[in-house]
Amino acid sequence: MGVVKSVSLKDFLTQPVCAVYGPEHIKANIPHREPFLLVDEIRMLEKGKKYIGVYRARPDEYYFKGHFPGHPVMPGVLVIESMSQAFGGAVMQDVANGKNATLPLFLSISEAKFRGMVCPGDLLEMPIEILRLGRISKIYSEAYVNGKKCAQATLNFMLGDSPHE
């Protein structure tokens, strides 16, 4: 059974920020690159515990062309992927700890709920609470646009080896 959060993470959006990680930090932590890099900035609230991922859904993103023509919406699975990338972009170097296993892989996604749409031009803010951090990690995350919750999920990850090493 997954972790069911009864308390919203929305209050994370108003907490003081200790550090801001930009594209260089994110790319040093995760292997994702354009056009599949779905996080622009990460705000650290409490190291190893609380973060906010930020993604600007640009109108020219490849997925908006086909999802859906005339009514573009970011696919829910990409919102979940954006949460995942924000987590990895924040802490992956700390978790890898100099080891070769540096590829973050999903183990499971549970309690996922989609409550609103992310449209071209929207700013997606994703509060992340780390529930377990290590070679196997677990987070709970929500996603907001203009203060309205549009998604939530509990995500489990493992640190794997690169398939070509």
N, C-alpha and C positions, 0 to 999 in steps of 0.2 A: 504494500500500500504506500502511496506517495505522501509527501509532506503536504498537509493542507494548512495554508496560512490564513488565519482569520483576521490578521491585521494588514492593512494596506501599507505598501512601501512609499506611498505618495509623499509622506513627510520627509523622505530623503531629499526631495527636490528643493527643500528650503534649508537644509543643514549646511553648515560652513564647509567649504571645500579646502582640503589640505594641500592638494597638488592637482595639476591638470596635465594629462598625458596627450600629446599630439600624435600625428601620423608617424613620425620617426620611431617613437617609443612603441606604438602599436605594431608597426611592421617588424620591429626587432623581436617582438614577442610571439607573433603568429605568422603562419606562412601565407595567409590570404593576401591577394593583390587585386587591383582593379581588373576587370569590372566586378569582382566578387568580394571586395572589401566593403563591409557594411557597417563600419563604425568610423567616425571622424575624430572623436575626442572621448577621453575618459576622465571623469572627475573622481579623485580619491577622497572619500569622506573619513574612512578609518582603514588603515593599511591591513590587508588580508581579511577584511570583513565587509566593508560597505563601499560601493562604487556607483557611479552613474555613467552609463554609456550614452553617447550622443551621436545621432546619425541624421544628416540632412537628406531627405528623399528628393533628390534633384529631378526636375521634370524630364530630363533627357535619359534617365536610367533605362537600361535595356528592357527590363521586365514590364515597364509601364506600357510599352508598345503593344503587347499582346494580352495584358491582364488588367483591364479589359478595354478593347478599342472603344473610344467614346466615353468611357467611365473608368479611367485608370486607378487601380488600387494596388498597393504593395501586397504581394502574396503573404499570407500568414506564416508560412514556413520560413520566409525570409526575415520576418520580424523575429521569429525564434532564433534564426541563424545570427541576426544582428546582436541579440542578447548574448549568445554564445561567444561571438567574436569580441564583444566588450569585456566579458569575463577573461578570456584568454589574453587579450591585449593588455589587460591590467596586471595579471599575475603569472603568466606562463613562465617567464624566466626564473621567478622565485620558486615555482613548483619544480621545474626541470633541474634546478640546482646543479648545473654543469654537466648533467648526464646526457647521453645521446637521445634518449626517449623524449622527444619534444613536439610530437604531433598530437594536438588535442583531438580526441575522437569522442563522439556521443556514445554513451552506454544506454541512456534512456531519456525520454521526455515524458513527464507525467503531469497530470492535472492541468494540461494546456487548455486555455479558454481564450476565445477571441471575442472582443466586446465592441470593437470599433474599427474604423478604416484608417489606413495611412495613405495619403494622397500626395501627388506631386507637389513639392514645395514645403511639405510638412517637416517640422522638427520633431524627431522621435527621441524621447528621453527615457532611459531604461535603468531604473534603480535595481541594483543587484545586491543581494545579501548572500554571502558565502556561508554555507552550512557545514561544509567539510572541505578542507584544502589539503591536497597531496597528490600522489600518483593517481588516486581515484578521488574526484572532487564532486561536490554537489552544491548547487546554487538554487535560490528562488529569485525570480526576476519578474518584473512587471514592465509594461511599456505604456507611455503616455504621449498624447498629442494635445497640445493646448490644455494641459491639466486633466484631460479625460483619459481614463484607462482604456487601452485598446487591446491589450493582451496580457497574459500572465502564464507562467509555467515553472515547474521544478525541473531542472536539468542535471543529469549525471554525466560525468566525463571520465575518461581514462587517458593517461599519457601514453601514447604509443610510439613505436619506432617508425621512422620514415620508410615507406615501402621500397625505396630504391637505394638504400644504404646497406 
